[in-house]
């Protein structure tokens, strides 16, 4: 039943950038983990949140093939800019190609490397952050990013339900790490947060 509900929701969700159809197809054909792509519903949610919050500087950790980056960039106000960081150099040719196809390469600056090293070098503060990188680093990234987030800014984290395992209280290390991250954000007085069961779970935290 849940699959039918998801399919119905997706069928009634607008795809804002036509090039994303092709990007999704290419991701499935040319990567080992195509399920990592954000997808239509989550992508539109990112565009909507970006459009509403109007960030002048946004940050993404975990570019993958560029789907989420395109969705965030689509919602940026005039003059807004997205910095996106990816550790896997083999994916850059796909993301860059589709940034251009989507007509958004002018407002996306891609960085290659470990985000924990890249972010300090940027020397920037952000109005919106999308976190979709190695899950075991989520707590480390959070402590770094919440300090760089401007008041009223949004931090959006992906995969926070971890295939539902956090609710089932699974005891494997990945689930425990994600559960600890969720509790870290929920108990942080610097933010107010909302967790949504979109795809694999999206956590939205607004810095107070």
C-alpha positions as MATLAB code, in Angstrom:
seq = 'XXXXXXXXXXXXXXXXXXXXXXXXXXXXXXXXXXXXXXXXXXXXXXXXXXXXXXXXXXXXXXXXXXXXXXXXXXXXXXXXXXXXXXXXXXXXXXXXXXXXXXXXXXXXXXXXXXXXXXXXXXXXXXXXXXXXXXXXXXXXXXXXXXXXXXXXXXXXXXXXXXXXXXXXXXXXXXXXXXXXXXXXXXXXXXXXXXXXXXXXXXXXXXXX';
ca = [
       0.000    0.000    0.000;
       2.813    2.409    0.852;
       4.335    1.939   -2.618;
       0.979    2.816   -4.194;
       0.706    5.921   -2.017;
       4.235    7.000   -2.961;
       3.526    6.383   -6.651;
       0.309    8.409   -6.442;
       2.090   11.290   -4.703;
       4.870   11.271   -7.276;
       2.375   11.184  -10.143;
       0.788   14.346   -8.742;
       4.056   16.217   -8.177;
       5.451   18.625  -10.770;
       8.917   17.993  -12.174;
      10.266   21.537  -12.287;
      13.363   20.905  -14.444;
      12.844   18.669  -17.524;
      16.553   17.724  -17.617;
      16.026   15.758  -14.389;
      14.270   12.983  -16.328;
      17.445   12.409  -18.310;
      19.659   12.767  -15.245;
      17.700   10.115  -13.370;
      18.000    7.734  -16.324;
      21.737    8.341  -16.693;
      22.271    7.863  -12.953;
      20.598    4.443  -13.106;
      22.655    3.430  -16.133;
      26.062    4.672  -15.014;
      26.342    4.493  -11.208;
      26.511    1.615   -8.753;
      24.060    3.136   -6.253;
      21.364    4.946   -8.267;
      18.994    4.826   -5.286;
      21.085    7.630   -3.781;
      19.486   10.130   -6.170;
      17.007   12.477   -4.501;
      14.090   11.841   -6.842;
      11.031   13.802   -7.869;
       9.166   14.343   -4.582;
      12.195   15.099   -2.463;
      13.633   17.245   -5.228;
      10.498   19.361   -5.427;
      10.488   19.677   -1.639;
      14.040   21.048   -1.805;
      13.035   23.530   -4.496;
      10.010   24.613   -2.486;
      11.978   25.090    0.741;
      14.633   27.041   -1.136;
      12.058   29.221   -2.866;
      10.345   29.997    0.435;
      13.489   30.701    2.453;
      15.267   32.652   -0.331;
      18.867   31.810    0.661;
      21.598   33.885   -0.898;
      24.188   31.247    0.013;
      23.345   27.549    0.102;
      25.527   24.511    0.722;
      25.121   20.868   -0.239;
      27.290   18.085    1.146;
      27.133   15.078   -1.151;
      26.539   16.137   -4.774;
      26.338   12.591   -6.180;
      25.106   13.140   -9.780;
      23.636   16.567   -9.124;
      19.875   15.981   -8.844;
      19.404   17.706   -5.483;
      21.834   20.481   -6.415;
      19.745   21.301   -9.480;
      16.566   21.327   -7.382;
      18.087   23.667   -4.796;
      19.578   25.951   -7.455;
      16.199   26.123   -9.204;
      14.725   27.732   -6.068;
      17.500   30.262   -5.447;
      16.656   33.969   -5.630;
      18.399   36.184   -8.185;
      22.049   36.410   -7.212;
      21.852   33.338   -4.975;
      24.596   30.724   -5.106;
      24.936   27.061   -4.193;
      28.224   25.475   -3.142;
      28.087   21.693   -3.526;
      30.769   19.266   -2.364;
      31.428   15.714   -3.603;
      34.246   13.401   -2.568;
      33.975   11.029   -5.574;
      35.773   12.540   -8.584;
      34.268    9.954  -10.955;
      30.816   11.540  -10.638;
      31.805   15.099  -11.521;
      31.398   14.700  -15.275;
      27.728   13.731  -14.823;
      26.811   16.523  -12.430;
      28.590   19.221  -14.423;
      26.933   18.109  -17.651;
      23.488   18.341  -16.120;
      24.126   21.631  -14.334;
      24.660   23.010  -17.844;
      21.684   21.152  -19.343;
      19.454   22.584  -16.619;
      20.770   26.101  -17.322;
      21.942   26.482  -13.721;
      25.728   26.197  -13.932;
      26.042   29.964  -13.398;
      24.764   29.681   -9.813;
      26.329   26.339   -8.797;
      29.937   26.102   -7.643;
      31.114   22.496   -7.377;
      33.944   21.452   -5.057;
      35.788   18.127   -5.016;
      37.127   16.673   -1.771;
      36.344   15.866    1.834;
      33.675   18.349    2.976;
      35.210   18.525    6.458;
      38.291   20.056    4.800;
      36.543   22.039    2.051;
      34.009   23.869    4.248;
      36.570   25.672    6.459;
      38.447   26.787    3.322;
      35.290   28.411    1.926;
      35.094   30.774    4.900;
      31.357   31.333    4.364;
      28.136   31.393    6.351;
      25.022   29.861    4.866;
      21.263   30.391    4.771;
      20.442   26.819    3.728;
      22.348   23.542    4.006;
      21.441   20.136    2.546;
      23.276   17.245    4.202;
      23.384   13.982    2.238;
      26.844   12.536    2.766;
      28.375    9.606    4.676;
      25.957    8.909    7.505;
      28.606    8.125   10.125;
      29.836   11.715    9.719;
      26.414   13.325   10.222;
      27.020   14.288   13.893;
      30.397   15.814   12.985;
      28.925   17.737   10.070;
      26.028   18.962   12.185;
      28.233   20.518   14.846;
      30.269   22.212   12.133;
      27.288   23.408   10.088;
      24.988   24.690   12.808;
      27.674   27.217   13.714;
      27.901   28.373   10.094;
      24.147   28.662    9.619;
      22.709   32.162    9.795;
      19.769   32.769   12.170;
      16.570   31.649   10.481;
      18.565   29.411    8.144;
      17.572   25.844    7.318;
      19.562   22.640    7.675;
      17.976   19.744    5.776;
      19.282   16.209    6.359;
      18.448   13.181    4.213;
      18.041    9.470    5.099;
      17.192   10.136    8.740;
      14.801    7.151    8.943;
      17.465    4.792    7.570;
      15.000    2.446    5.864;
      12.781    2.601    8.940;
      15.417    0.975   11.121;
      15.584    3.893   13.576;
      11.912    3.353   14.449;
      12.481   -0.398   14.773;
      15.427    0.294   17.110;
      17.802   -1.850   15.079;
      21.165   -2.312   16.760;
      23.580   -2.099   13.818;
      26.160    0.684   13.885;
      24.673    2.718   11.012;
      21.218    2.792   12.579;
      22.634    3.715   15.953;
      24.617    6.561   14.394;
      21.563    7.923   12.594;
      19.410    7.650   15.720;
      22.064    9.515   17.702;
      22.122   12.235   15.046;
      18.331   12.599   15.138;
      18.419   12.939   18.922;
      21.302   15.414   18.715;
      19.281   17.739   16.489;
      16.026   17.233   18.382;
      17.635   18.126   21.712;
      19.622   21.112   20.433;
      18.125   24.371   21.790;
      19.714   26.292   18.909;
      17.202   24.891   16.420;
      13.573   23.886   15.964;
      13.064   20.782   13.868;
      10.572   18.798   11.821;
      11.032   15.228   10.600;
       9.063   14.114    7.540;
       8.592   10.540    6.235;
       9.459   11.576    2.666;
      11.339    8.742    0.953;
      13.958    7.658    3.512;
      13.181   10.500    5.904;
      13.972   14.213    5.734;
      14.825   16.264    8.811;
      14.409   20.041    8.577;
      16.009   22.161   11.301;
      15.631   25.936   11.489;
      18.249   27.867   13.418;
      16.631   30.085   16.025;
];
